Amino acid sequence: MNDAAAGIGIMAAEALDLLIDAVDQIPPDSWGQPSNLEGWSVRDLVGHATGSAAKIVTLVEDGELWDRPSQPADWVCEDPAARLRELAARLQGALPGADMHAMRPSPQGEVPLHRALTYPASDLAMHSWDVHASQGRLIELPDDLLALCRGLVESVPENLLRRPGGFGPARPAPEGATPTARLMAYLGRSVSAG
């Protein structure tokens, strides 16, 4: 396996750890509050991101995938942080033996596992930012995850990127915005210079 193919597995685990850290910082009384994503509570946002985490683990373990985007209600549970930690442990156990070149389903059809992981790993990284932003905290994504997200966004045609259920219209990034804030503004998030 080449380093680039192995690297996406490492980034998927890193993105899951980033999400766990964000979830750990949610105050108990904030779960029902609106998130920065229109129409979703913080619990809905975490539920959706948990579905992406489960998709990563399922892809690596070569399990059976569902054929639709993760819906928040599918993954809302009593203890989201514990569920995410369980998924992280499964991922850590499965990654060493994973064939990153084995074919897996993805939005682009059957692709090697390392490519199939790009979508859900990017989703985790971006939604980690959303969880923090929903609590009034702005973070900068690690360079490797920011590059992964940016590469994915740049590879998707504008009409597909902005389709219903996708990303909202680009917003202007404030002067002095960080690289992550500029990406998130492009993806329709409201950001400040930080």
Backbone hydrogen bonds in HBPLUS format (Angstrom, degrees):
<---DONOR---> <-ACCEPTOR-->    atom                        ^
c    i                          cat <-CA-CA->   ^        H-A-AA   ^      H-
h    n   atom  resd res      DA  || num        DHA   H-A  angle D-A-AA Bond
n    s   type  num  typ     dist DA aas  dist angle  dist       angle   num
A0006-ALA N   A0002-ASN O   3.09 MM   4  6.38 162.4  2.12 154.8 160.1     1
A0007-GLY N   A0003-ASP O   2.78 MM   4  5.83 142.9  1.92 142.3 153.3     2
A0009-GLY N   A0006-ALA O   3.12 MM   3  5.51 128.5  2.40 107.2 119.5     3
A0010-ILE N   A0006-ALA O   3.32 MM   4  6.73 156.4  2.38 149.1 155.6     4
A0011-MET N   A0007-GLY O   2.86 MM   4  6.14 155.7  1.92 149.2 156.5     5
A0012-ALA N   A0008-ILE O   2.85 MM   4  6.02 148.3  1.95 142.8 151.1     6
A0013-ALA N   A0009-GLY O   3.09 MM   4  6.36 158.6  2.13 147.1 151.9     7
A0014-GLU N   A0010-ILE O   2.92 MM   4  6.17 152.8  2.00 144.8 153.2     8
A0015-ALA N   A0011-MET O   2.80 MM   4  6.00 155.6  1.86 148.8 154.8     9
A0016-LEU N   A0012-ALA O   3.01 MM   4  6.25 153.0  2.08 144.2 151.5    10
A0017-ASP N   A0013-ALA O   2.96 MM   4  6.24 155.5  2.02 146.5 153.2    11
A0018-LEU N   A0014-GLU O   2.92 MM   4  6.19 150.1  2.01 144.7 153.4    12
A0019-LEU N   A0015-ALA O   2.98 MM   4  6.28 151.0  2.06 145.0 152.3    13
A0020-ILE N   A0016-LEU O   2.94 MM   4  6.23 161.2  1.98 151.6 156.6    14
A0021-ASP N   A0017-ASP O   2.97 MM   4  6.20 161.2  2.00 149.3 153.9    15
A0022-ALA N   A0018-LEU O   3.04 MM   4  6.32 153.9  2.11 142.9 149.9    16
A0023-VAL N   A0019-LEU O   2.86 MM   4  6.13 162.8  1.89 158.4 162.8    17
A0024-ASP N   A0020-ILE O   2.87 MM   4  6.03 156.1  1.92 152.3 159.0    18
A0025-GLN N   A0022-ALA O   3.16 MM   3  5.41 143.8  2.30 101.1 111.3    19
A0026-ILE N   A0023-VAL O   3.10 MM   3  5.41 170.1  2.11 115.7 118.0    20
A0030-SER N   A0027-PRO O   2.91 MM   3  5.41 166.4  1.93 127.0 129.2    21
A0033-GLN N   A0030-SER O   3.08 MM   3  5.26 153.3  2.16 108.5 116.8    22
A0043-ARG N   A0031-TRP O   2.93 MM  12  5.04 145.2  2.05 157.7 146.5    23
A0042-VAL N   A0033-GLN O   2.83 MM   9  5.94 143.3  1.96 168.9 177.5    24
A0035-SER N   A0040-TRP O   2.81 MM   5  5.79 166.1  1.82 154.5 150.9    25
A0040-TRP N   A0037-LEU O   3.05 MM   3  5.73 159.0  2.10 146.9 147.1    26
A0045-LEU N   A0041-SER O   2.96 MM   4  6.26 161.9  1.99 153.2 157.4    27
A0046-VAL N   A0042-VAL O   2.95 MM   4  6.22 165.4  1.97 155.0 158.3    28
A0047-GLY N   A0043-ARG O   2.80 MM   4  5.97 152.1  1.88 145.2 154.1    29
A0048-HIS N   A0044-ASP O   2.88 MM   4  6.18 159.4  1.92 153.7 157.9    30
A0049-ALA N   A0045-LEU O   2.98 MM   4  6.25 166.7  2.00 152.3 156.0    31
A0050-THR N   A0046-VAL O   2.82 MM   4  5.96 146.5  1.93 145.7 155.1    32
A0051-GLY N   A0047-GLY O   3.13 MM   4  6.45 144.7  2.26 141.6 150.4    33
A0051-GLY N   A0048-HIS O   3.02 MM   3  5.14 122.1  2.37  97.2 111.9    34
A0052-SER N   A0048-HIS O   3.17 MM   4  6.66 145.1  2.30 143.6 153.2    35
A0053-ALA N   A0049-ALA O   2.95 MM   4  6.31 150.8  2.03 145.8 154.1    36
A0054-ALA N   A0050-THR O   2.87 MM   4  6.15 157.5  1.92 149.4 155.4    37
A0055-LYS N   A0051-GLY O   2.93 MM   4  6.15 144.6  2.06 139.3 149.2    38
A0056-ILE N   A0052-SER O   3.04 MM   4  6.36 151.8  2.13 145.9 152.2    39
A0057-VAL N   A0053-ALA O   3.14 MM   4  6.49 166.2  2.16 153.0 155.3    40
A0058-THR N   A0054-ALA O   2.89 MM   4  6.06 162.2  1.92 148.8 154.3    41
A0059-LEU N   A0055-LYS O   2.87 MM   4  6.03 157.8  1.91 149.6 155.3    42
A0060-VAL N   A0056-ILE O   2.99 MM   4  6.26 165.9  2.01 155.8 159.0    43
A0061-GLU N   A0057-VAL O   2.84 MM   4  5.99 160.5  1.88 153.8 159.7    44
A0062-ASP N   A0058-THR O   2.94 MM   4  5.78 110.8  2.44 134.3 149.4    45
A0063-GLY N   A0058-THR O   2.81 MM   5  4.83 167.3  1.83 146.4 149.1    46
A0062-ASP N   A0059-LEU O   3.19 MM   3  5.01 149.9  2.29  96.3 105.3    47
A0074-ASP N   A0071-GLN O   3.03 MM   3  5.51 142.2  2.18 114.3 124.8    48
A0075-TRP N   A0072-PRO O   3.05 MM   3  5.71 154.4  2.12 120.1 126.6    49
A0083-ARG N   A0079-ASP O   3.07 MM   4  6.41 159.5  2.11 155.8 162.3    50
A0084-LEU N   A0080-PRO O   2.90 MM   4  6.14 159.1  1.94 152.6 158.0    51
A0085-ARG N   A0081-ALA O   2.93 MM   4  6.14 152.0  2.01 144.7 152.5    52
A0086-GLU N   A0082-ALA O   2.94 MM   4  6.18 152.6  2.01 147.6 154.8    53
A0087-LEU N   A0083-ARG O   3.01 MM   4  6.32 156.5  2.07 147.2 153.4    54
A0088-ALA N   A0084-LEU O   2.87 MM   4  6.12 152.2  1.94 145.5 153.6    55
A0089-ALA N   A0085-ARG O   2.94 MM   4  6.20 154.2  2.01 146.8 152.9    56
A0090-ARG N   A0086-GLU O   3.06 MM   4  6.34 159.1  2.10 147.8 153.3    57
A0091-LEU N   A0087-LEU O   2.89 MM   4  6.13 156.6  1.94 148.2 155.0    58
A0092-GLN N   A0088-ALA O   2.92 MM   4  6.15 163.7  1.94 150.4 154.4    59
A0093-GLY N   A0089-ALA O   3.01 MM   4  6.22 148.6  2.12 143.7 152.3    60
A0094-ALA N   A0090-ARG O   2.92 MM   4  6.12 143.5  2.05 146.1 156.1    61
A0094-ALA N   A0091-LEU O   3.12 MM   3  5.09 121.7  2.48  94.5 109.2    62
A0095-LEU N   A0091-LEU O   2.89 MM   4  5.89 156.0  1.94 160.8 164.5    63
A0098-ALA N   A0095-LEU O   3.08 MM   3  5.09 159.6  2.12 109.1 115.5    64
A0102-ALA N   A0099-ASP O   3.01 MM   3  5.44 167.5  2.02 117.3 121.4    65
A0114-HIS N   A0100-MET O   2.99 MM  14  5.08 161.3  2.03 144.1 138.0    66
A0113-LEU N   A0102-ALA O   2.73 MM  11  5.60 134.0  1.94 150.6 163.1    67
A0104-ARG N   A0111-VAL O   2.71 MM   7  5.50 159.4  1.75 155.5 159.6    68
A0111-VAL N   A0104-ARG O   2.87 MM   7  5.50 164.0  1.90 158.0 158.4    69
A0106-SER N   A0109-GLY O   2.96 MM   3  5.05 116.9  2.37 113.2 130.3    70
A0109-GLY N   A0106-SER O   2.95 MM   3  5.05 162.4  1.98 118.1 118.3    71
A0115-ARG N   A0112-PRO O   2.83 MM   3  5.46 132.7  2.05 117.4 130.0    72
A0116-ALA N   A0112-PRO O   2.98 MM   4  6.30 157.1  2.04 150.0 157.4    73
A0117-LEU N   A0113-LEU O   2.96 MM   4  6.13 143.4  2.10 157.1 164.5    74
A0118-THR N   A0115-ARG O   3.09 MM   3  5.36 150.3  2.19 106.4 115.2    75
A0121-ALA N   A0117-LEU O   2.96 MM   4  5.86 157.6  2.01 155.0 162.2    76
A0122-SER N   A0118-THR O   3.02 MM   4  5.97 157.6  2.07 142.7 149.0    77
A0123-ASP N   A0119-TYR O   2.95 MM   4  6.14 155.9  2.00 150.3 157.9    78
A0124-LEU N   A0120-PRO O   2.97 MM   4  6.20 156.6  2.03 145.4 150.0    79
A0125-ALA N   A0121-ALA O   3.11 MM   4  6.40 163.5  2.14 148.0 151.9    80
A0126-MET N   A0122-SER O   2.90 MM   4  6.13 172.7  1.90 160.0 161.5    81
A0127-HIS N   A0123-ASP O   2.87 MM   4  5.96 160.8  1.91 150.6 156.6    82
A0128-SER N   A0124-LEU O   2.84 MM   4  5.95 135.6  2.04 143.1 154.6    83
A0129-TRP N   A0125-ALA O   3.24 MM   4  6.59 154.5  2.31 144.9 150.5    84
A0130-ASP N   A0126-MET O   3.00 MM   4  6.40 150.5  2.09 139.1 148.0    85
A0131-VAL N   A0127-HIS O   2.87 MM   4  6.09 155.6  1.93 144.5 149.3    86
A0132-HIS N   A0128-SER O   3.09 MM   4  6.39 167.7  2.10 151.6 154.3    87
A0133-ALA N   A0129-TRP O   2.76 MM   4  6.01 167.9  1.78 157.3 161.4    88
A0134-SER N   A0130-ASP O   2.80 MM   4  5.90 150.0  1.88 148.8 156.6    89
A0135-GLN N   A0132-HIS O   2.93 MM   3  5.25 144.8  2.06 106.4 117.3    90
A0137-ARG N   A0132-HIS O   2.92 MM   5  4.98 160.9  1.96 141.4 135.5    91
A0136-GLY N   A0133-ALA O   3.00 MM   3  4.94 163.3  2.03 107.2 109.8    92
A0146-LEU N   A0142-PRO O   2.86 MM   4  6.05 161.8  1.89 163.3 169.4    93
A0147-ALA N   A0143-ASP O   2.92 MM   4  6.06 158.7  1.97 146.7 152.3    94
A0148-LEU N   A0144-ASP O   2.98 MM   4  6.18 150.7  2.07 139.9 148.3    95
A0149-CYS N   A0145-LEU O   2.90 MM   4  6.12 166.8  1.91 152.2 154.9    96
A0150-ARG N   A0146-LEU O   2.86 MM   4  6.01 166.4  1.88 151.6 156.0    97
A0151-GLY N   A0147-ALA O   2.87 MM   4  5.91 160.2  1.91 145.2 151.0    98
A0152-LEU N   A0148-LEU O   3.00 MM   4  6.23 156.3  2.05 147.8 154.0    99
A0153-VAL N   A0149-CYS O   2.91 MM   4  6.13 173.5  1.91 158.5 160.0   100
A0154-GLU N   A0150-ARG O   2.89 MM   4  6.04 161.9  1.92 151.7 156.8   101
A0155-SER N   A0151-GLY O   3.12 MM   4  6.20 127.2  2.41 134.2 146.7   102
A0155-SER N   A0152-LEU O   2.98 MM   3  5.13 137.1  2.17 100.8 113.6   103
A0156-VAL N   A0153-VAL O   3.30 MM   3  5.51 156.5  2.36 105.2 111.9   104
A0160-LEU N   A0157-PRO O   2.94 MM   3  5.46 131.2  2.19 114.0 126.8   105
A0161-LEU N   A0157-PRO O   2.91 MM   4  6.14 156.4  1.97 154.9 162.4   106
A0162-ARG N   A0158-GLU O   3.02 MM   4  6.14 155.3  2.08 154.5 158.5   107
A0163-ARG N   A0160-LEU O   3.41 MM   3  5.13 166.9  2.42  98.7 102.2   108
A0167-PHE N   A0161-LEU O   2.89 MM   6  5.94 169.9  1.90 168.6 165.6   109
A0166-GLY N   A0163-ARG O   2.78 MM   3  5.21 151.4  1.86 142.0 143.7   110
A0171-ARG N   A0185-ALA O   2.79 MM  14  4.99 166.7  1.81 136.8 140.9   111
A0177-ALA N   A0174-PRO O   3.00 MM   3  5.48 142.2  2.14 143.8 139.8   112
A0182-ARG N   A0178-THR O   2.90 MM   4  6.16 155.5  1.96 155.7 162.5   113
A0183-LEU N   A0179-PRO O   3.09 MM   4  6.34 156.9  2.14 145.2 150.8   114
A0184-MET N   A0180-THR O   2.91 MM   4  6.17 165.5  1.93 156.1 160.2   115
A0185-ALA N   A0181-ALA O   2.88 MM   4  6.04 152.7  1.95 146.8 154.1   116
A0186-TYR N   A0182-ARG O   3.02 MM   4  6.20 155.6  2.08 143.7 150.3   117
A0187-LEU N   A0183-LEU O   2.99 MM   4  6.30 136.9  2.18 141.5 154.0   118
A0189-ARG N   A0184-MET O   2.83 MM   5  5.28 158.9  1.88 153.6 146.8   119
A0188-GLY N   A0185-ALA O   2.98 MM   3  5.08 159.0  2.02 109.8 112.1   120
